[in-house]
Amino acid sequence: MPGFRVPPEDVLAILRSAAATPCHPELPQVLRVFELDWLAIARRRYPKMLGDFEDVAQVAALRLVSPTCLARLTSASKLVPWARSIFVNAMLDAIRDTRIERSLRLDIQGDEDGASADVIGERFPFRGPGTEELCSYRERLAIIDRLMADLEVARLKFREGLSDKEIAARCDLTRDAVAGLLKRFRQSARKAVGDLEPS
């Protein structure tokens, strides 16, 4: 059971804040708690897929904070099993994609006369995402990664009062990278405050 110190209603509110700018400062920690719970499930039920865990967890995290998915959650009390089902479905998608890829690779390498390559489309119709969808997906993951890094650095700076040097050491970043992340966070915060001011 994930170890949250706040009621599920508060956790749900934090997840919903991912669509806002800026999002709730506790969002990275909440996502980390879910990730640790998912890792325990993966170790127990999908040990052969542990090499793909980070990718699957990122897909599940994107779904977890999606306003469309969150709208389907009927009760905050069902948040933990609902989040687990999101992860399990993402893992099953990854397993299916791995099997299709393995089958395609075996078929291409199969026959010496090259006949198998001609019928590959007939035997294994590819229903996975296209190139544009994969690019869009990778862009969304990059945005999530940047958001998580920005939030963690901002939390350490403004909530814990650490110096740039201490933040750099803790997050395994250069001081210039910390300064850049803080600058980007300040710009986003100023823009958010400006958007709230009456015109």
Residue pairs with C-beta under 8 A, 6 or more apart in sequence:
1 37
1 80
2 33
2 34
2 36
2 37
2 80
3 33
4 11
4 30
4 33
7 76
8 76
8 77
8 79
8 80
9 76
11 30
11 76
11 79
12 70
12 73
12 76
12 79
13 24
14 24
14 26
14 27
14 30
15 27
15 30
15 64
15 65
15 70
16 65
16 67
16 70
17 23
17 24
17 27
18 27
18 65
19 65
19 67
21 188
21 191
21 192
22 151
22 185
22 188
22 189
22 192
23 147
23 151
25 151
25 154
25 155
25 159
27 65
27 151
28 148
28 151
28 152
28 155
31 61
31 64
31 65
31 148
34 60
34 61
34 64
34 83
34 87
35 57
35 61
37 80
37 83
37 84
38 53
38 56
38 57
38 60
38 84
38 87
39 53
39 57
41 84
41 87
41 88
42 49
42 50
42 53
42 56
42 91
43 50
45 88
46 91
46 95
49 56
49 91
49 94
49 95
49 98
52 94
52 98
55 94
56 87
56 90
56 91
56 94
57 87
57 90
58 141
58 144
59 90
59 93
59 94
60 83
60 86
60 87
60 90
60 91
61 144
62 140
62 141
62 144
63 69
63 86
63 90
64 70
64 83
64 86
69 86
73 79
73 82
97 128
100 124
100 126
100 128
103 124
104 120
104 124
104 126
107 116
107 117
107 120
107 123
107 124
108 116
108 117
108 120
110 116
129 137
149 171
149 181
150 181
150 184
150 185
150 188
151 185
152 171
153 167
153 171
153 173
153 178
153 181
153 182
153 185
154 181
154 182
154 185
156 162
156 166
156 167
156 170
156 171
157 164
157 167
157 182
162 170
164 175
164 178
164 179
164 182
165 175
167 173
167 178
168 174
168 175
168 177
168 178
171 178
173 181
